[in-house]
Amino acid sequence: MIRCKLCLLPDSRPDTAFVDGVCSACLAYARRPQLDWEGRRKQLLEILDRHNGRCIIPSSGGKDSHYQVLTLLELGAEVTIVTATTCHLTTIGRRNIDNLARYADTIEIMPNREVRAKLNRLGLKLVGDISWPEHCLIYTIPFQAAMDLKIPLVFYGENSTTEYGGPDEQRQSEQRVTRQWAHEFSGYGGMRPQDTVGIEGIRQKDMRLYIGPNDIDLEKAGVEVYFLGQFLPWDSRANATKAIQHGFETALPCAANWWNFENLDNAHTGLHDFFMYLKYGYGRACAQLSVDIRTGYISRNDAWAKLQHLDGVFPEVYAGVPLDDMLDKIGMSRQQLQVIIDDYSVKAA
């Protein structure tokens, strides 16, 4: 495994291009000073004006969701928050969602929990991602809400191919979220929602929230979907600071994390990150430390020293939720989980 010469991301990270030993995330960050941010901000205001300021923010209640809502409100937007209920909402996650609801109207949509548990198990077994159904709904429910509410303007946060590494410069420069982008980079892991029909008794109608909106041609539907981070410089720590100033709560979710202000809403995230480590050789701390290296918050050498104690730590407790409690809710035993872990460990080896 080869790591970026500037940060700590490995070349085993999917869809991440390397040029002369430097990852695409570092290359994109180095290009930031050359971008016309004033012009991009003007473009953002023009988009808002075209829609009379009405927009939807897909939200988890996290620090970035707080930043997006608060920033757009400051720009005069009329914001509606849309939350696709996460797989296993934590106590602190609930409080943060409620805190953000103090600032704008909030709609929460909870899919059938029995079907969701089946999809959690399937995601873990088939693609090593217990959070697979959540990744689907993040890019389906807000689109459907935009059409149902007749608010055809949606803002996601950052373009992940820009901030965390992507396949090429063209993808990193995209301002709009297209159906193709969502299919390729939103975390499906090669399994499409339609693939689950017929497994464990899952029916076509059980998957309507996961499949239907995902097949929408957004342009034909008249729904415009953008990354806010393509118009305003994205800074995770600055986002967290702004969120905290407005009531957002923080906590270190587990010992495998470097930041105490990210991914606090879903108790499944610990296993998601652990399997990311098994599959690709890096975990959440590596991604977080790499961001901090780029911004100059920490040196690469110091970050490397920190990483030795963080990456690959097993999440016995995540955001206050014991692993056994989380497994019980999706109908999986420790023994069944261990079989899957062993399978992915062999594949990684």
C-alpha positions as CSV (number, residue, x, y, z in Angstrom):
1,M,0.0,0.0,0.0
2,I,1.3,3.4,-1.0
3,R,0.3,6.5,0.9
4,C,0.1,10.0,-0.5
5,K,3.3,12.0,-0.1
6,L,1.4,15.0,1.4
7,C,-1.4,13.4,3.5
8,L,-2.0,9.8,4.6
9,L,-4.6,8.5,2.1
10,P,-3.5,5.2,0.6
11,D,-3.8,4.4,-3.1
12,S,-6.1,1.5,-2.1
13,R,-8.9,4.1,-1.6
14,P,-11.5,3.6,-4.4
15,D,-11.8,6.1,-7.2
16,T,-8.8,8.1,-6.0
17,A,-6.2,9.2,-8.6
18,F,-2.6,9.7,-7.7
19,V,-0.2,11.9,-9.7
20,D,3.5,11.7,-8.9
21,G,2.7,10.2,-5.5
22,V,0.1,12.9,-4.5
23,C,-3.5,12.0,-4.1
24,S,-6.3,13.9,-6.0
25,A,-7.7,15.4,-2.8
26,C,-4.4,17.1,-2.1
27,L,-4.1,18.2,-5.7
28,A,-7.6,19.7,-5.5
29,Y,-6.9,21.5,-2.3
30,A,-3.7,23.0,-3.8
31,R,-5.8,24.4,-6.7
32,R,-8.2,26.3,-4.3
33,P,-6.3,29.6,-4.3
34,Q,-6.7,29.7,-8.1
35,L,-10.4,29.5,-8.0
36,D,-12.7,32.5,-8.4
37,W,-14.6,32.2,-5.1
38,E,-16.1,35.6,-5.5
39,G,-17.6,34.6,-8.8
40,R,-18.8,31.3,-7.4
41,R,-20.5,33.1,-4.5
42,K,-22.2,35.4,-7.0
43,Q,-23.3,32.4,-9.0
44,L,-24.8,30.8,-5.8
45,L,-26.8,34.0,-5.1
46,E,-28.1,34.0,-8.7
47,I,-29.3,30.4,-8.3
48,L,-31.1,31.3,-5.1
49,D,-32.7,34.3,-6.7
50,R,-33.9,32.2,-9.6
51,H,-35.8,30.0,-7.0
52,N,-36.9,32.8,-4.8
53,G,-34.6,31.6,-2.1
54,R,-36.5,28.4,-1.5
55,C,-34.3,25.3,-1.1
56,I,-34.0,21.9,0.5
57,I,-31.0,20.8,2.6
58,P,-30.6,17.0,3.1
59,S,-29.5,16.7,6.7
60,S,-28.3,14.3,9.3
61,G,-28.2,17.0,11.9
62,G,-24.4,16.9,11.8
63,K,-21.9,19.8,11.8
64,D,-22.0,20.1,8.0
65,S,-25.8,20.2,8.0
66,H,-25.7,22.9,10.6
67,Y,-23.2,24.9,8.6
68,Q,-25.3,24.5,5.4
69,V,-28.6,25.6,6.9
70,L,-27.1,28.5,8.9
71,T,-25.1,29.8,5.9
72,L,-28.0,29.7,3.5
73,L,-30.2,31.4,6.0
74,E,-27.6,34.2,6.3
75,L,-27.8,34.5,2.5
76,G,-31.5,35.1,2.8
77,A,-32.7,31.6,1.7
78,E,-35.9,30.0,2.8
79,V,-34.6,26.6,3.9
80,T,-36.5,23.3,4.4
81,I,-34.5,20.6,6.1
82,V,-35.1,17.0,4.9
83,T,-33.8,14.1,7.1
84,A,-33.8,10.5,6.0
85,T,-33.9,8.8,9.4
86,T,-30.6,7.0,10.0
87,C,-30.2,3.2,10.7
88,H,-29.7,3.5,14.5
89,L,-30.1,7.1,15.7
90,T,-28.0,7.9,18.7
91,T,-29.1,10.0,21.7
92,I,-26.7,12.8,20.8
93,G,-27.8,12.5,17.1
94,R,-31.4,13.1,18.2
95,R,-30.4,16.2,20.2
96,N,-28.5,17.6,17.3
97,I,-31.4,17.1,14.8
98,D,-33.7,18.8,17.3
99,N,-31.3,21.6,17.7
100,L,-31.1,22.3,14.0
101,A,-34.9,22.2,13.8
102,R,-34.8,25.5,15.9
103,Y,-33.6,27.3,12.7
104,A,-35.7,25.9,9.9
105,D,-38.7,23.7,9.1
106,T,-37.6,20.0,9.3
107,I,-39.2,16.9,7.7
108,E,-38.0,13.5,8.8
109,I,-38.9,10.4,6.8
110,M,-38.4,7.0,8.4
111,P,-38.6,3.9,6.2
112,N,-39.9,0.6,7.3
113,R,-37.6,-0.6,10.1
114,E,-37.9,-4.3,9.5
115,V,-36.9,-3.9,5.8
116,R,-34.1,-1.5,6.9
117,A,-32.7,-4.2,9.3
118,K,-32.7,-6.7,6.4
119,L,-30.9,-4.2,4.2
120,N,-28.3,-3.6,7.0
121,R,-27.5,-7.3,7.1
122,L,-27.4,-7.6,3.3
123,G,-25.2,-4.6,3.0
124,L,-22.7,-6.0,5.5
125,K,-22.6,-9.5,4.0
126,L,-22.6,-8.5,0.3
127,V,-20.5,-5.3,0.1
128,G,-19.1,-5.0,3.6
129,D,-21.2,-1.9,4.4
130,I,-23.8,-2.0,7.2
131,S,-24.7,1.6,6.3
132,W,-25.6,0.7,2.7
133,P,-29.3,1.5,2.9
134,E,-28.5,4.9,4.5
135,H,-26.2,5.8,1.6
136,C,-29.1,5.0,-0.8
137,L,-31.7,7.1,1.0
138,I,-29.4,10.1,1.3
139,Y,-29.7,10.4,-2.5
140,T,-33.3,9.4,-2.9
141,I,-35.5,10.9,-0.2
142,P,-34.4,14.5,-0.7
143,F,-35.0,14.3,-4.5
144,Q,-38.5,12.9,-3.9
145,A,-39.2,15.6,-1.3
146,A,-38.1,18.3,-3.8
147,M,-40.7,17.2,-6.2
148,D,-43.5,16.5,-3.7
149,L,-43.0,19.9,-2.0
150,K,-42.4,21.7,-5.3
151,I,-39.1,23.1,-4.0
152,P,-36.9,22.1,-7.0
153,L,-33.6,23.3,-5.5
154,V,-31.4,21.0,-3.3
155,F,-28.0,21.7,-1.8
156,Y,-25.8,18.9,-0.5
157,G,-22.5,19.8,1.3
158,E,-19.2,19.0,-0.2
159,N,-18.3,17.2,-3.5
160,S,-16.6,14.2,-1.9
161,T,-14.4,13.7,-5.0
162,T,-13.0,17.1,-4.4
163,E,-12.6,17.0,-0.6
164,Y,-11.6,13.4,-0.1
165,G,-10.2,12.2,-3.5
166,G,-11.8,11.4,-6.8
167,P,-11.0,9.8,-10.1
168,D,-10.2,12.9,-12.2
169,E,-10.3,16.7,-12.2
170,Q,-13.5,16.9,-14.2
171,R,-15.4,15.0,-11.5
172,Q,-13.9,17.2,-8.8
173,S,-15.1,20.4,-10.6
174,E,-18.7,19.3,-10.9
175,Q,-21.1,21.7,-9.1
176,R,-24.3,19.7,-9.7
177,V,-25.3,16.3,-8.4
178,T,-26.5,14.2,-11.3
179,R,-28.1,10.8,-11.2
180,Q,-24.9,9.4,-12.6
181,W,-22.8,11.0,-9.9
182,A,-25.0,9.6,-7.2
183,H,-24.8,6.1,-8.7
184,E,-21.0,6.2,-8.9
185,F,-19.9,8.0,-5.8
186,S,-22.6,7.9,-3.1
187,G,-21.5,4.6,-1.5
188,Y,-23.5,1.9,-3.2
189,G,-20.4,-0.3,-3.3
190,G,-21.5,-2.0,-6.5
191,M,-24.9,-3.1,-5.2
192,R,-28.0,-1.3,-6.5
193,P,-31.3,-1.2,-4.6
194,Q,-33.0,-3.3,-7.3
195,D,-30.6,-6.1,-6.6
196,T,-32.1,-6.7,-3.1
197,V,-35.6,-7.6,-4.3
198,G,-36.4,-11.2,-3.7
199,I,-33.7,-11.7,-1.0
200,E,-34.9,-12.3,2.6
201,G,-38.5,-11.7,1.4
202,I,-37.8,-8.1,0.3
203,R,-40.5,-7.0,-2.2
204,Q,-40.4,-4.4,-4.9
205,K,-42.8,-2.2,-3.0
206,D,-40.6,-2.5,0.1
207,M,-37.8,-0.7,-1.9
208,R,-39.9,2.1,-3.3
209,L,-38.0,4.8,-1.2
210,Y,-34.7,3.3,-2.2
211,I,-35.3,2.6,-5.9
212,G,-37.9,5.0,-7.3
213,P,-36.3,8.4,-6.7
214,N,-33.0,7.0,-7.8
215,D,-34.3,6.5,-11.3
216,I,-35.5,10.1,-11.7
217,D,-33.9,12.1,-14.5
218,L,-33.4,15.2,-12.3
219,E,-33.0,17.6,-15.2
220,K,-36.2,16.4,-16.9
221,A,-38.0,16.7,-13.5
222,G,-36.7,20.3,-13.2
223,V,-34.9,19.6,-9.9
224,E,-31.5,21.4,-9.6
225,V,-29.1,19.7,-7.1
226,Y,-25.8,21.4,-6.2
227,F,-22.8,21.0,-3.9
228,L,-22.6,24.0,-1.6
229,G,-18.9,23.4,-1.2
230,Q,-18.4,24.2,-4.9
231,F,-19.6,27.8,-4.3
232,L,-18.1,28.4,-0.8
233,P,-14.7,27.1,0.4
234,W,-15.3,24.0,2.4
235,D,-13.7,23.7,5.8
236,S,-14.8,20.9,8.2
237,R,-13.3,22.4,11.3
238,A,-14.8,25.8,10.5
239,N,-18.1,24.2,9.9
240,A,-17.9,22.5,13.3
241,T,-17.0,25.8,15.0
242,K,-20.1,27.5,13.5
243,A,-22.3,24.6,14.4
244,I,-21.1,24.5,18.0
245,Q,-21.7,28.2,18.3
246,H,-25.4,27.5,17.4
247,G,-26.0,24.6,19.9
248,F,-24.4,21.6,18.1
249,E,-23.1,19.0,20.6
250,T,-19.8,17.1,20.2
251,A,-18.4,13.9,21.5
252,L,-15.7,11.4,20.4
253,P,-17.8,8.6,19.0
254,C,-15.2,5.9,19.4
255,A,-11.5,5.3,19.8
256,A,-11.0,4.9,16.1
257,N,-11.9,8.5,15.4
258,W,-9.7,11.6,15.4
259,W,-12.4,14.2,15.3
260,N,-15.1,14.6,18.0
261,F,-17.5,16.5,15.8
262,E,-18.3,14.1,12.9
263,N,-20.7,11.1,12.4
264,L,-22.4,11.3,15.7
265,D,-25.9,10.3,14.6
266,N,-25.7,6.7,13.5
267,A,-24.5,3.9,15.8
268,H,-23.7,1.7,12.8
269,T,-20.9,4.1,11.7
270,G,-18.4,2.3,13.9
271,L,-18.8,-1.0,12.0
272,H,-19.0,0.9,8.7
273,D,-15.6,2.4,9.4
274,F,-14.1,-0.8,10.7
275,F,-15.1,-2.6,7.4
276,M,-13.7,0.3,5.5
277,Y,-10.4,-0.5,7.2
278,L,-10.6,-4.2,6.4
279,K,-11.5,-3.6,2.7
280,Y,-9.2,-0.7,1.9
281,G,-6.5,-0.5,4.6
282,Y,-7.6,2.9,6.1
283,G,-10.2,4.1,8.5
284,R,-12.1,7.2,9.5
285,A,-9.1,8.6,11.5
286,C,-6.9,8.4,8.4
287,A,-9.4,10.4,6.4
288,Q,-9.9,13.0,9.1
289,L,-6.2,13.4,9.8
290,S,-5.5,13.8,6.0
291,V,-8.0,16.7,5.9
292,D,-6.2,18.3,8.9
293,I,-2.8,17.9,7.2
294,R,-4.0,19.7,4.1
295,T,-5.3,22.7,6.1
296,G,-2.1,22.9,8.2
297,Y,-3.8,21.9,11.5
298,I,-1.3,19.1,12.0
299,S,2.0,18.0,10.4
300,R,2.1,14.8,8.4
301,N,4.6,13.3,10.8
302,D,2.5,14.1,13.9
303,A,-0.6,12.8,12.1
304,W,1.2,9.5,11.2
305,A,2.1,9.1,14.9
306,K,-1.5,9.6,15.9
307,L,-2.8,7.2,13.3
308,Q,-0.9,4.3,14.7
309,H,-3.2,4.3,17.7
310,L,-6.5,4.9,15.9
311,D,-6.9,3.1,12.6
312,G,-8.4,-0.4,12.9
313,V,-9.6,-0.1,16.5
314,F,-12.7,-2.2,16.9
315,P,-15.9,-0.3,17.8
316,E,-17.2,-2.0,21.0
317,V,-19.2,1.2,21.7
318,Y,-20.1,3.9,19.2
319,A,-21.5,7.3,20.3
320,G,-22.7,5.7,23.5
321,V,-24.3,2.6,21.9
322,P,-22.8,-0.8,22.8
323,L,-22.2,-3.0,19.8
324,D,-24.5,-5.8,21.1
325,D,-27.4,-3.4,21.3
326,M,-26.9,-2.3,17.7
327,L,-26.5,-5.9,16.5
328,D,-29.7,-6.9,18.4
329,K,-31.7,-4.3,16.5
330,I,-30.7,-5.7,13.1
331,G,-31.1,-9.3,14.1
332,M,-27.5,-10.3,14.0
333,S,-25.4,-12.2,16.6
334,R,-21.8,-11.7,17.5
335,Q,-21.0,-15.1,15.9
336,Q,-22.6,-14.1,12.6
337,L,-20.8,-10.8,12.6
338,Q,-17.5,-12.6,13.3
339,V,-18.0,-14.9,10.3
340,I,-18.4,-11.8,8.0
341,I,-15.4,-10.1,9.6
342,D,-13.3,-13.2,9.0
343,D,-14.5,-13.4,5.4
344,Y,-13.4,-9.8,4.7
345,S,-10.2,-10.2,6.6
346,V,-9.3,-13.1,4.3
347,K,-10.2,-11.1,1.2
348,A,-8.0,-8.2,2.5
349,A,-5.1,-10.5,3.1
